[in-house]
Amino acid sequence: MDKSDCIQPHAGQLLGKIPLRLAFPHVVSTWRTKDPIEIGCGSTQLGSRPWLGRKGYFDDSMSDEDFMSEVDRIKSKHDI
């Protein structure tokens, strides 16, 4: 078995693990494509997308200056 046996096109995409996918054809997610973890857990929604004109979930929660001030306060308080 070589690389070409394990990676093949399927439904317009190049997929790997072909022997494993063929071994379990009854599993619903067998031919599911691999997505980055942040897509599956929903955290992609939290980040800003300036190129789309969309702010992130946390963009308005605290200014950079307030954040750095709080970092300095905590470092001082805990002798870090």
SULWO-V788201 format. One record per pair of residues at least 12 apart in sequence whose C-alpha atoms are under 6 Angstrom apart, sorted by the first residue. I is the first residue (numbers start at 1). J is the second residue. D is the distance in Angstrom with one decimal. If there is no record, write none. Layout:
I,J,D
I,J,D
This chain:
6,18,4.8
